[in-house]
Amino acid sequence: MRACELVPKTEKRLDLMKPNVDRRIAELLCSRICHELVAGIAAINNGVELISEIDSSMFDEAMGLIGGSAKQASARVQYYRMAYGFAGHDALQSMSAIRELAEGLVESEERFDVSLPDAATVGDLQSGTGKLILNLIVFAMDCLPRGGKITADVRLVEGRSCIIVMGEGQEARLSDRCAAAIAPDVSEDDVTALNVHAYFTAALAAEMGDGLVTDISGTTATLRVPV
């Protein structure tokens, strides 16, 4: 049997066309999910502690804090389960299902509004489309640091079916770290917990169609994926 040969260590380049991301990407996505959930869960814990320390006159206020925080955490869990998890490939076959998740995500976010077309306008979605739209919505939110309105649609552009998500708000921009994560020559060192969502979205866009096209400046962030 031939002994294994040692090969020089080289920079590991992440291929956006790979349908299966590596372990490090999965770990960074888990970090992102935990970051999204920690505030709501901490608020629930604070509410429980408040009940144990206050008199009965504050009970309703404490229960309101717990209930609101629990609802927020539940909405985020459901959203990211579909956006990042395996279930999102086939479970989201209509715009109405995507709208319900998106509205739940931004309900506690006073900075954002979401608008999606009626299910009848778009029709049934092919496998993976809903998952990609969910990720594009979060990407658009990341491009609007001061909040704004997010719209999503699937329509023909020059005879080609396209997924289009647009964010409108002040100071729309693509951060340097997100730009690095969606670059064709992205390397492992470029991806962190802060921009893994951008990388994952670009990977889905490459798998579903011709990749992610961005047009972000001024007050508008347009994300387009020809499929």
C-alpha positions as CSV (number, residue, x, y, z in Angstrom):
1,M,0.0,0.0,0.0
2,R,1.3,3.4,-0.9
3,A,1.9,5.8,1.9
4,C,-0.1,9.1,1.9
5,E,1.8,12.0,0.6
6,L,1.9,15.3,2.4
7,V,0.9,18.2,0.2
8,P,1.7,21.9,0.9
9,K,-1.0,23.9,2.6
10,T,-2.6,26.4,0.2
11,E,-5.3,28.9,0.6
12,K,-8.7,27.2,0.5
13,R,-11.0,28.9,-2.0
14,L,-14.7,28.6,-1.4
15,D,-16.6,27.6,-4.6
16,L,-20.0,29.3,-4.8
17,M,-21.2,26.7,-7.2
18,K,-20.9,23.9,-4.6
19,P,-24.4,22.9,-3.5
20,N,-23.0,21.6,-0.2
21,V,-21.3,24.2,2.0
22,D,-18.5,23.0,4.2
23,R,-18.6,22.5,8.0
24,R,-17.2,26.0,8.8
25,I,-20.0,27.6,6.9
26,A,-22.6,25.5,8.8
27,E,-21.0,26.6,12.1
28,L,-21.1,30.2,11.1
29,L,-24.7,29.9,10.1
30,C,-25.4,28.5,13.6
31,S,-23.6,31.5,15.1
32,R,-25.9,33.8,13.1
33,I,-29.0,32.0,14.3
34,C,-27.9,32.2,17.9
35,H,-27.2,35.9,17.5
36,E,-30.7,36.5,16.1
37,L,-32.3,34.6,19.0
38,V,-30.3,35.7,22.0
39,A,-32.0,39.1,22.6
40,G,-35.5,37.7,22.6
41,I,-34.6,34.8,24.9
42,A,-32.7,37.1,27.2
43,A,-35.8,39.3,27.5
44,I,-38.0,36.3,28.4
45,N,-35.5,35.4,31.2
46,N,-35.6,39.0,32.4
47,G,-39.4,38.9,32.5
48,V,-39.3,35.7,34.6
49,E,-36.8,37.3,37.0
50,L,-39.0,40.4,37.2
51,I,-42.1,38.4,38.2
52,S,-40.1,36.9,41.1
53,E,-39.0,40.2,42.4
54,I,-42.0,42.5,42.0
55,D,-45.4,42.8,43.6
56,S,-48.6,41.8,41.9
57,S,-49.2,45.3,40.4
58,M,-46.4,44.7,37.9
59,F,-47.5,41.2,36.9
60,D,-49.3,42.2,33.7
61,E,-46.4,44.3,32.5
62,A,-44.0,41.4,33.1
63,M,-46.2,38.9,31.4
64,G,-46.5,41.3,28.4
65,L,-42.7,41.4,28.2
66,I,-42.5,37.6,28.3
67,G,-45.2,37.1,25.8
68,G,-43.9,39.6,23.3
69,S,-40.3,38.3,23.5
70,A,-41.5,34.7,23.2
71,K,-43.5,35.6,20.0
72,Q,-40.4,37.3,18.6
73,A,-38.1,34.4,19.3
74,S,-40.6,31.9,17.8
75,A,-41.0,34.0,14.6
76,R,-37.2,34.1,14.1
77,V,-36.9,30.4,14.7
78,Q,-39.5,29.6,12.1
79,Y,-38.0,32.0,9.6
80,Y,-34.5,30.8,9.9
81,R,-35.6,27.2,10.0
82,M,-36.9,27.7,6.4
83,A,-34.2,30.0,5.3
84,Y,-31.2,27.9,6.4
85,G,-32.7,24.5,7.1
86,F,-33.5,21.5,4.8
87,A,-37.3,22.0,5.1
88,G,-37.1,25.3,3.2
89,H,-36.4,23.6,-0.2
90,D,-39.9,22.2,-0.7
91,A,-42.1,23.6,2.1
92,L,-42.5,27.1,0.6
93,Q,-44.5,26.7,-2.6
94,S,-46.5,30.0,-2.4
95,M,-45.9,33.7,-1.8
96,S,-48.5,33.6,1.0
97,A,-46.3,31.2,3.0
98,I,-43.3,33.4,2.5
99,R,-45.3,36.5,3.4
100,E,-46.4,35.0,6.7
101,L,-42.8,34.2,7.7
102,A,-41.5,37.6,6.6
103,E,-44.2,39.6,8.4
104,G,-43.5,37.6,11.6
105,L,-39.8,38.4,11.3
106,V,-40.3,42.1,11.0
107,E,-43.3,42.5,13.3
108,S,-41.0,43.5,16.2
109,E,-38.7,45.4,13.9
110,E,-40.1,48.9,13.7
111,R,-37.5,49.8,11.1
112,F,-38.8,47.5,8.4
113,D,-41.9,46.8,6.3
114,V,-42.3,43.9,3.9
115,S,-44.5,43.6,0.8
116,L,-45.0,40.5,-1.3
117,P,-47.5,39.9,-4.2
118,D,-50.5,37.8,-3.9
119,A,-50.0,34.0,-4.4
120,A,-52.4,34.0,-7.4
121,T,-50.2,36.6,-9.2
122,V,-47.1,34.5,-9.0
123,G,-48.5,31.0,-8.9
124,D,-46.8,28.0,-7.4
125,L,-43.0,28.3,-6.8
126,Q,-40.5,25.7,-7.8
127,S,-38.4,23.9,-5.2
128,G,-35.8,26.2,-3.6
129,T,-37.3,29.5,-4.8
130,G,-39.0,30.3,-1.4
131,K,-35.8,29.5,0.5
132,L,-33.8,31.8,-1.8
133,I,-36.4,34.6,-1.4
134,L,-36.2,34.4,2.4
135,N,-32.4,34.7,2.3
136,L,-32.6,37.6,-0.2
137,I,-35.0,39.5,2.1
138,V,-32.5,39.3,5.0
139,F,-29.7,40.3,2.7
140,A,-31.8,43.4,1.7
141,M,-32.4,44.2,5.3
142,D,-28.6,44.0,5.9
143,C,-28.2,46.6,3.1
144,L,-30.5,49.1,4.8
145,P,-28.8,50.1,8.1
146,R,-31.5,52.7,8.8
147,G,-34.4,50.5,7.9
148,G,-36.9,50.8,5.1
149,K,-39.3,48.8,2.9
150,I,-38.6,45.4,1.4
151,T,-40.5,44.1,-1.6
152,A,-40.1,40.7,-3.3
153,D,-41.4,39.4,-6.5
154,V,-40.9,36.7,-9.2
155,R,-41.4,38.1,-12.7
156,L,-40.2,38.1,-16.3
157,V,-37.3,40.4,-17.2
158,E,-36.3,40.5,-20.9
159,G,-38.1,37.1,-21.3
160,R,-36.2,35.6,-18.4
161,S,-37.9,34.6,-15.0
162,C,-36.2,36.5,-12.2
163,I,-36.4,36.6,-8.4
164,I,-36.2,40.2,-7.4
165,V,-36.0,41.6,-3.9
166,M,-35.7,45.3,-3.5
167,G,-34.9,47.4,-0.4
168,E,-35.8,51.1,-0.2
169,G,-34.4,53.2,2.6
170,Q,-31.9,55.9,3.5
171,E,-28.2,55.2,3.1
172,A,-28.6,51.9,1.3
173,R,-25.2,50.2,0.9
174,L,-23.3,46.9,0.5
175,S,-20.8,46.6,3.4
176,D,-17.2,45.7,2.6
177,R,-17.5,42.5,4.5
178,C,-20.7,41.4,2.5
179,A,-19.0,42.4,-0.8
180,A,-16.1,40.2,0.1
181,A,-18.4,37.3,0.9
182,I,-20.1,37.4,-2.5
183,A,-17.0,38.0,-4.6
184,P,-16.1,35.3,-7.2
185,D,-12.7,34.7,-5.5
186,V,-14.0,34.6,-1.9
187,S,-11.8,32.6,0.4
188,E,-12.4,30.8,3.7
189,D,-10.8,33.7,5.6
190,D,-13.3,36.2,4.1
191,V,-16.3,34.5,5.6
192,T,-17.3,35.3,9.2
193,A,-20.4,35.2,11.4
194,L,-21.1,38.7,10.3
195,N,-21.2,38.0,6.5
196,V,-21.9,34.3,6.3
197,H,-25.5,35.1,5.4
198,A,-24.3,37.0,2.3
199,Y,-22.1,34.1,1.3
200,F,-24.9,31.5,1.8
201,T,-27.4,33.6,-0.2
202,A,-24.9,33.9,-3.1
203,A,-24.3,30.1,-3.0
204,L,-28.1,29.5,-3.2
205,A,-28.4,32.0,-6.1
206,A,-25.6,30.2,-8.0
207,E,-27.3,26.9,-7.4
208,M,-30.8,28.1,-8.4
209,G,-29.8,30.2,-11.5
210,D,-27.2,32.5,-12.9
211,G,-26.0,33.9,-9.6
212,L,-26.7,37.0,-7.6
213,V,-26.8,40.4,-9.3
214,T,-26.7,43.4,-7.0
215,D,-27.4,47.1,-7.7
216,I,-27.1,49.0,-4.4
217,S,-26.7,52.8,-4.1
218,G,-28.4,55.8,-2.7
219,T,-31.7,54.7,-1.3
220,T,-32.2,51.5,-3.2
221,A,-30.8,48.0,-2.9
222,T,-31.9,45.7,-5.7
223,L,-31.0,41.9,-5.6
224,R,-31.8,39.9,-8.7
225,V,-31.4,36.2,-9.5
226,P,-32.2,35.1,-13.0
227,V,-33.5,31.5,-12.8
